Amino acid sequence: MPVTKSSRIYVAGHRGLVGSAITRALESRGYQDLVLRTHAELDLTEQRDVRRFFEDVRPEAVILAAARVGGIHANNSRPAQFIRDNLLIQDNVIDSAYRAGVGKFVFLGSSCIYPKLAPQPIKEDYLLTGPLEPTNEWYAIAKIAGVKMCQAYRREFGFNAISLMPTNLYGPGDNFDALDSHVLPGLIRRIHAAKLEGDGNVTVWGTGTPRREFLHVDDLADAILHLLHRYDAEPIVNIGWGEDVTIRELAELIVSVIGYRGELIFDTAKPDGTPRKLLDVGRLNELGWRPRIPLKRGIEQTYAWFTEHFHDARL
Ligand SMILES: NC(=O)c1ccc[n+]([C@@H]2O[C@H](COP(=O)([O-])OP(=O)(O)OC[C@H]3O[C@@H](n4cnc5c(N)ncnc54)[C@H](OP(=O)(O)O)[C@@H]3O)[C@@H](O)[C@H]2O)c1
């Protein structure tokens, strides 16, 4: 059964960066039967609760945007939580969805689960062709297991699950925590604080030379809805902007958007992570989708959201 505007769609993790963007997109386009549960209402690591939920609610489509997610520090310092929670969430949700007869399932991998030294831009075929970035291998191995579980359920049981591989994301609802955040929201928070406090400089981790690609989360949500309707096959699909910037260029862009007059200092004693991470988006383009929100406009909009939500943002 194709997904329609009256299909019952469960968005798992609807309060997160990705889940909230997907929910906004579905609501604004007139989807009428969304099923949403907070972490407190349904802990997806609890198999019995997840099974019961799917038996009771019987969604027709599922978008799995619930996961334990974080930056280098969080991954490095809590490896057990990253591998355990992600394996449990995926295993419970994918298996329960299959058992409950879900007709379309969207799983989200990530660009950071490709090999650390994958040739650039990264094609989908490079998954599992080399060693992972050691700082996030716990998360990556769990996510790779999720991709493989979707492919195995499609092959053996005919379960209509697809796996999408988003690049680095940013936007309203991001995690701006000082230690646990990704690079873009982390820089927004620290450069904003330095401006308010009149600090003369802001320290950026690493050399500033690694290259990264960033996609606004509303663009990702648009791509997910596009593929929810138009893609039903085993191969994974990258979702990215298609161009990258250095961390220095990113930091300078954020400095200009915030209007900070101090100096950026690059702490070369701190790890750089993967040298470059740019997705090849040829497959996505062939499926008829392209992004719309350029980085500067996206950062302006995210900074406006951050200052408006300073008291309820994740800090
Ligand atoms: N952010 C990125 O740059 C990025 C890039 C590529 C791929 N992705 C993928 O996108 C997906 C969503 O990421 P995100 O950035 O939106 O993360 P996020 O903002 O941290 O959101 C994750 C959501 O999952 C919920 N959650 C976590 N553990 C749960 C549990 N045991 N039971 C129920 N809910 C639980 C969280 O609720 P609580 O906060 O209440 O725990 C939160 O609402 C992930 O699969 C991630 O791999 C993200």
The ligand as an SDF file (V2000), in Angstrom:
LIG
                    3D

 48 52  0  0  0  0  0  0  0  0999 V2000
   22.2560   15.1790   13.8290 N   0  0  0  0  0  0  0  0  0  0  0  0
   22.9730   14.8110   12.7750 C   0  0  0  0  0  0  0  0  0  0  0  0
   23.8620   15.5430   12.3150 O   0  0  0  0  0  0  0  0  0  0  0  0
   22.7020   13.5020   12.0910 C   0  0  0  0  0  0  0  0  0  0  0  0
   23.4540   13.1900   10.9570 C   0  0  0  0  0  0  0  0  0  0  0  0
   23.2280   11.9920   10.3080 C   0  0  0  0  0  0  0  0  0  0  0  0
   22.2640   11.1250   10.7890 C   0  0  0  0  0  0  0  0  0  0  0  0
   21.5360   11.4420   11.8730 N   0  0  0  0  0  0  0  0  0  0  0  0
   20.5490   10.4600   12.3460 C   0  0  0  0  0  0  0  0  0  0  0  0
   19.2860   11.0350   12.5580 O   0  0  0  0  0  0  0  0  0  0  0  0
   18.6260   10.3680   13.6330 C   0  0  0  0  0  0  0  0  0  0  0  0
   18.1250   11.3910   14.6440 C   0  0  0  0  0  0  0  0  0  0  0  0
   19.2100   12.1770   15.1020 O   0  0  0  0  0  0  0  0  0  0  0  0
   18.9910   13.6000   15.7980 P   0  0  0  0  0  0  0  0  0  0  0  0
   20.1570   14.4200   15.4520 O   0  0  0  0  0  0  0  0  0  0  0  0
   17.6200   14.0880   15.5380 O   0  0  0  0  0  0  0  0  0  0  0  0
   19.1460   13.1980   17.3370 O   0  0  0  0  0  0  0  0  0  0  0  0
   18.4530   13.8950   18.5960 P   0  0  0  0  0  0  0  0  0  0  0  0
   18.1820   15.3200   18.3240 O   0  0  0  0  0  0  0  0  0  0  0  0
   19.3050   13.5360   19.7670 O   0  0  0  0  0  0  0  0  0  0  0  0
   17.0700   13.1310   18.6980 O   0  0  0  0  0  0  0  0  0  0  0  0
   16.9860   11.7900   19.0320 C   0  0  0  0  0  0  0  0  0  0  0  0
   15.6330   11.5500   19.6330 C   0  0  0  0  0  0  0  0  0  0  0  0
   15.5800   10.1670   20.0060 O   0  0  0  0  0  0  0  0  0  0  0  0
   14.9740   10.0830   21.2840 C   0  0  0  0  0  0  0  0  0  0  0  0
   15.4290    8.8960   21.9760 N   0  0  0  0  0  0  0  0  0  0  0  0
   16.7010    8.5650   22.3280 C   0  0  0  0  0  0  0  0  0  0  0  0
   16.7100    7.4080   22.9910 N   0  0  0  0  0  0  0  0  0  0  0  0
   15.4170    7.0000   23.0600 C   0  0  0  0  0  0  0  0  0  0  0  0
   14.7830    5.8770   23.6290 C   0  0  0  0  0  0  0  0  0  0  0  0
   15.4880    4.9210   24.2840 N   0  0  0  0  0  0  0  0  0  0  0  0
   13.4310    5.7590   23.5330 N   0  0  0  0  0  0  0  0  0  0  0  0
   12.7180    6.7140   22.8950 C   0  0  0  0  0  0  0  0  0  0  0  0
   13.2590    7.8030   22.3230 N   0  0  0  0  0  0  0  0  0  0  0  0
   14.6010    7.9410   22.4160 C   0  0  0  0  0  0  0  0  0  0  0  0
   15.4570   11.3200   21.9990 C   0  0  0  0  0  0  0  0  0  0  0  0
   14.6330   11.6060   23.1000 O   0  0  0  0  0  0  0  0  0  0  0  0
   15.3050   12.1580   24.4810 P   0  0  0  0  0  0  0  0  0  0  0  0
   16.0650   13.3800   24.0800 O   0  0  0  0  0  0  0  0  0  0  0  0
   14.1470   12.3930   25.3530 O   0  0  0  0  0  0  0  0  0  0  0  0
   16.2070   11.0390   24.9370 O   0  0  0  0  0  0  0  0  0  0  0  0
   15.3700   12.3650   20.8980 C   0  0  0  0  0  0  0  0  0  0  0  0
   14.0850   12.9130   20.8100 O   0  0  0  0  0  0  0  0  0  0  0  0
   19.6530    9.3980   14.2110 C   0  0  0  0  0  0  0  0  0  0  0  0
   19.3780    8.1200   13.7110 O   0  0  0  0  0  0  0  0  0  0  0  0
   20.9610    9.8770   13.6820 C   0  0  0  0  0  0  0  0  0  0  0  0
   21.8690    8.8360   13.5060 O   0  0  0  0  0  0  0  0  0  0  0  0
   21.7220   12.6100   12.5510 C   0  0  0  0  0  0  0  0  0  0  0  0
  1  2  1  0
  2  3  2  0
  2  4  1  0
  4  5  1  0
  4 48  2  0
  5  6  2  0
  6  7  1  0
  7  8  2  0
  8  9  1  0
  8 48  1  0
  9 10  1  0
  9 46  1  0
 10 11  1  0
 11 12  1  0
 11 44  1  0
 12 13  1  0
 13 14  1  0
 14 15  2  0
 14 16  1  0
 14 17  1  0
 17 18  1  0
 18 19  2  0
 18 20  1  0
 18 21  1  0
 21 22  1  0
 22 23  1  0
 23 24  1  0
 23 42  1  0
 24 25  1  0
 25 26  1  0
 25 36  1  0
 26 27  1  0
 26 35  1  0
 27 28  2  0
 28 29  1  0
 29 30  1  0
 29 35  2  0
 30 31  1  0
 30 32  2  0
 32 33  1  0
 33 34  2  0
 34 35  1  0
 36 37  1  0
 36 42  1  0
 37 38  1  0
 38 39  2  0
 38 40  1  0
 38 41  1  0
 42 43  1  0
 44 45  1  0
 44 46  1  0
 46 47  1  0
M  CHG  2   8   1  16  -1
M  END
$$$$
